[in-house]
Amino acid sequence: MSHSILKNAKKENINLEYFPYIIINDALDEDLYNKLSNEYPTLNEIIKSENKEKDRSNNFRVNMNSIYIENNDLISDTWKEFIKYHISNEFWLEISELFKDEILKLHPNIEEKIGCKLEDLNTHMRYSKKTEEKEMEMECQISMNTPVKKTCSVRKTHVDFPDKLYVGLFYMRLDDDDSKGGDLEIHKVIDIDNYNKLKKNKTQFKIVPPELVKKVNTIKYRKNCLVFFINCKHAVHAVSPRHPTKFNRRFVNFVGGLGSIKLF
């Protein structure tokens, strides 16, 4: 657990005001953080891992998935060990211990849907096999947003898809990065009636009209900072607009999904 991004997490530090999330500054020990930072894959290496032809010239998100990292000789052993732990059953048990009470409050039928207790869920790396009952697919991506030519947000107000149970964002900002923006924004739903009508909209879990919500917290994009939350229908968040910059926005993305099981 010494390399776990949740090793300093405490239940009493979970913010419960709008949806359960925790912010941990200096989440990793300095030596480990610096080693991961120095060995961070390049933008070109991450783009190559995606094997997709897309225009990435302005604030575009790219990801290197854990399944690609596992057997890649170009990725350092430190990163491989870090990724391996964060898609393990041991890490899931950490999450479950920390957030179980809140998960059951938000999703009271989840154990009935998955057919077992949360702590008894089997886990596997995302894309490594088809998700079976009583299993969760876990992902730990090395990610970037590309440099910015024109001010814009890479993700506006939205809710993640309902098969996701948890999401974590671990920021790895470079020391000389003087860019503006790219912070995580937490939003509160203020127009419940119209928000609930979005249930009939297939894009509900991608885009939330900004007039239905109000920004209530901002978590700065800073080095060694973790934001981790439990997904639910009102877990509205966004990334603040990034201003023109030559710097990449570096972060690790943690996701736990339940396949065909939808939580809301």
C-alpha positions in Angstrom: 0.0 0.0 0.0 3.0 2.3 0.2 2.4 3.2 -3.5 -1.4 3.5 -3.2 -2.8 6.9 -4.1 -5.3 6.3 -1.3 -2.8 5.5 1.5 -3.4 8.9 3.1 -7.2 8.8 2.7 -9.5 9.0 5.7 -13.2 8.6 5.8 -13.7 11.8 7.8 -12.1 13.7 4.9 -14.7 12.6 2.4 -16.8 15.6 1.2 -20.5 14.5 1.3 -22.2 17.8 0.5 -23.1 17.1 -3.1 -21.7 13.7 -3.9 -18.9 11.7 -2.2 -15.4 12.9 -3.2 -12.1 13.2 -1.5 -9.2 15.5 -2.2 -5.7 14.4 -1.2 -2.8 16.7 -1.6 0.7 15.1 -1.6 -1.0 11.7 -2.2 2.3 9.9 -2.9 5.6 10.0 -1.1 7.9 12.6 -2.7 10.5 10.0 -3.9 7.9 7.9 -5.7 6.1 10.8 -7.1 9.3 12.3 -8.6 10.3 8.9 -10.0 6.9 8.5 -11.8 7.1 12.2 -13.0 10.6 11.8 -14.4 9.5 8.5 -16.2 6.2 9.8 -17.5 5.6 8.6 -21.1 5.9 11.3 -23.8 2.9 12.7 -25.7 4.0 10.8 -28.8 4.3 7.5 -26.8 0.7 8.0 -25.5 -0.6 8.9 -28.9 1.0 5.8 -30.4 -0.6 3.6 -27.8 -4.1 4.8 -28.9 -3.4 3.8 -32.5 -6.1 6.3 -33.7 -6.0 9.0 -36.3 -7.4 12.2 -34.8 -6.6 15.8 -34.7 -4.9 16.4 -31.4 -3.6 19.9 -32.1 -5.7 21.8 -29.5 -6.4 20.6 -25.9 -7.2 17.0 -26.9 -7.2 14.1 -24.4 -5.1 11.1 -25.0 -4.8 7.9 -22.9 -2.4 5.0 -22.5 -4.5 2.1 -21.2 -3.3 -0.3 -18.6 -3.6 -3.3 -21.0 -1.1 -1.5 -23.3 1.3 -0.8 -20.5 1.5 -4.3 -19.1 3.8 -5.8 -21.6 5.4 -2.6 -23.1 9.2 -2.5 -22.7 9.2 1.3 -23.2 7.3 1.8 -19.9 9.4 1.9 -16.8 9.1 -0.8 -14.1 8.0 1.9 -11.6 5.0 2.8 -13.7 4.2 -0.9 -14.4 4.2 -1.6 -10.6 2.1 1.5 -10.0 -0.5 0.6 -12.7 -0.6 -3.1 -11.6 -1.5 -2.2 -8.0 -4.2 0.2 -9.0 -6.1 -2.4 -11.1 -5.8 -5.0 -8.4 -8.3 -6.5 -6.1 -6.2 -5.2 -3.2 -6.8 -1.6 -4.4 -10.5 -2.3 -4.9 -10.7 -3.5 -1.2 -9.1 -0.1 -0.2 -11.8 1.7 -2.2 -14.6 -0.5 -0.7 -13.4 0.1 2.8 -13.2 3.8 2.4 -16.4 4.4 0.4 -18.7 1.4 1.1 -21.1 3.3 3.3 -21.5 6.1 0.8 -21.8 3.6 -2.1 -24.7 1.8 -0.4 -26.4 5.1 0.3 -26.2 6.3 -3.3 -26.9 2.9 -4.8 -28.9 0.8 -2.3 -29.6 -2.0 -4.8 -26.0 -2.4 -6.0 -25.2 -5.6 -4.1 -28.5 -7.1 -5.4 -27.5 -6.1 -9.0 -24.0 -7.5 -8.8 -25.1 -10.6 -6.9 -22.6 -10.3 -4.0 -21.2 -8.0 -1.3 -19.1 -5.1 -2.6 -16.0 -6.5 -0.9 -16.5 -9.9 -2.6 -16.4 -8.5 -6.1 -13.8 -10.1 -8.4 -11.8 -7.6 -10.4 -9.9 -7.6 -13.7 -8.0 -5.2 -16.0 -10.4 -3.4 -18.4 -10.3 -4.8 -21.9 -8.5 -8.0 -20.8 -11.7 -10.1 -20.8 -15.5 -9.8 -21.0 -16.9 -8.7 -17.7 -18.7 -11.5 -15.8 -21.2 -11.3 -13.0 -19.7 -10.3 -9.7 -16.7 -8.7 -11.5 -15.5 -5.2 -11.9 -13.2 -4.0 -14.7 -10.5 -1.6 -13.4 -8.5 0.9 -15.4 -5.5 3.0 -14.6 -4.6 5.2 -17.6 -1.6 7.4 -18.1 -3.3 10.5 -19.7 -2.6 13.9 -21.1 -4.4 16.9 -22.6 -2.4 18.3 -25.5 -1.1 21.9 -25.7 -3.6 24.6 -26.2 -3.8 27.0 -29.2 -7.2 28.5 -28.5 -8.8 28.7 -25.0 -11.3 25.9 -24.4 -12.4 23.2 -22.0 -11.6 19.6 -22.6 -14.7 18.5 -20.7 -17.6 20.8 -19.9 -20.3 20.1 -17.3 -21.1 16.4 -17.5 -21.8 13.2 -15.6 -19.9 10.0 -16.3 -21.6 7.0 -17.7 -23.8 5.0 -15.3 -21.7 1.8 -15.5 -18.9 3.6 -13.7 -18.8 3.2 -9.9 -15.7 5.2 -9.1 -13.4 7.8 -10.8 -10.1 9.2 -9.7 -7.9 11.9 -11.2 -4.3 12.2 -10.1 -2.6 15.3 -11.2 1.1 15.4 -12.2 1.7 19.0 -13.2 5.3 19.9 -14.2 7.1 22.3 -12.0 7.7 24.8 -14.8 4.1 24.6 -16.1 2.8 28.2 -15.9 -0.4 27.5 -17.8 -3.8 28.7 -16.6 -6.9 26.6 -16.3 -7.4 22.8 -16.4 -8.8 22.7 -12.8 -11.5 20.3 -11.8 -14.9 21.9 -11.0 -17.5 20.4 -8.8 -21.1 21.4 -9.7 -24.4 21.3 -7.8 -27.7 20.7 -9.6 -29.9 23.7 -9.0 -32.8 22.9 -11.4 -33.9 19.5 -10.3 -37.0 19.2 -12.5 -35.3 19.9 -15.7 -32.2 17.9 -14.7 -34.4 14.9 -14.1 -35.9 15.3 -17.5 -32.5 14.5 -19.0 -33.2 10.9 -18.2 -34.8 10.6 -21.6 -31.8 12.1 -23.3 -29.2 9.6 -24.5 -26.4 12.1 -23.9 -27.4 12.7 -20.3 -24.2 11.1 -19.0 -22.0 13.1 -21.3 -23.3 16.7 -21.3 -25.2 18.7 -18.6 -26.6 22.1 -19.7 -24.7 24.7 -17.6 -27.9 26.5 -16.7 -29.0 23.5 -14.6 -26.0 23.5 -12.3 -23.9 25.8 -10.2 -20.2 25.6 -9.6 -19.5 25.0 -5.9 -15.9 23.9 -5.7 -12.7 24.1 -7.7 -9.8 21.7 -7.3 -6.6 23.2 -8.7 -4.5 21.3 -11.2 -1.4 20.8 -9.2 1.3 18.2 -8.7 0.7 15.2 -6.6 -3.0 16.0 -6.0 -5.7 13.3 -6.1 -9.5 13.8 -6.5 -11.4 10.6 -6.1 -15.2 10.2 -6.2 -18.1 7.8 -6.3 -20.2 8.2 -9.5 -23.9 8.9 -9.3 -26.6 10.7 -11.3 -25.8 14.0 -9.7 -22.0 13.8 -9.7 -21.7 16.7 -12.1 -18.1 18.0 -12.8 -16.1 19.8 -15.5 -12.6 20.9 -16.4 -12.1 24.6 -16.4 -11.0 26.2 -19.7 -7.3 26.0 -20.5 -5.6 29.1 -21.9 -3.0 28.9 -24.7 0.0 27.0 -23.5 2.8 24.8 -24.8 2.5 22.4 -21.8 0.6 19.1 -21.7 -1.8 18.6 -18.8 -0.6 15.4 -17.2 -2.8 13.1 -15.0 -3.6 9.5 -14.2 -7.2 8.4 -14.6 -8.6 5.7 -12.3 -11.9 4.0 -13.3 -13.9 1.1 -12.0 -16.8 -0.1 -14.2 -19.5 -2.8 -13.9 -19.9 -3.7 -17.6 -23.6 -4.0 -18.5 -24.8 -3.2 -15.0 -26.1 0.4 -14.9 -26.1 2.1 -11.5 -28.6 4.9 -12.3 
